[in-house]
C-alpha cells in the first residue's frame, strides 16, 4: 500500500488504483464498479469521480 511522505495511507482515487493498491479484493471492486456505473449512467457524475467517492467512504468506514 502506498504511503505519502508523512506516513499516512494514500487513498486511491480511481477504481484501477484501488485494485492495484490491494485495498480491495477483486470482488469488492467489481461491486463498486457496478454501483459507480449506475450513478454514472444517471448522469450525476463520471464513473471515476463516483468511484473515488465510494472508495473514500469505504476507506474511512473501517
N, C-alpha and C positions, 0 to 999 in steps of 0.2 A: 504494500500500500504506500502511495506516495505521501510524503510529508513535506510541509513547507519549511522555511528556514527556522522558524521558532518551534518546530516540533508538533504543530497541530496537524491533524489529518486533513488533507485536501479533499474537498467534496467534488466528486466528478460532475461535470456539467452536462455531458451528453450520455446517452444510453450506452454507446460503444465504450466510452471512457469508464463508465461504471462497471461494465463487464470486464474490462481489462484490469481494473484496479482490484478485482477479486472481492469486491464488497458484496456483490450479489451473485447468487448462483444463476445459471442459465435460465432455469425455470422462472425464477423471480423476474429476471429481465424481460422474458417473453411476456409475462403477465403485465409488467409495466408498459411494455411496448403496446399491447392491446389497449390498455387504458389510455395511453397517450394518444394513440391513433384515433380513438373515439373522440377525444376532446379536440384533436386537430381537425377531424372531419367536420365537427360542428362549426369550425371556423373561428374558434375563440383564440387559439394560439397555434404557433407552428409546433411540429412534433417535438423537436428538441427542447423547445422552451417549456413545453408541458412536462417533458421528461425530467428536466433539471429540477422543476418544482417538486415532482413526485419523489425524486431521488433525495432532495434536500429534506423533505418531510420524513422519509424513511430513515435517513441517517440520524436525525436528531431524536427519533422516537425511542431508540434503544437506551 
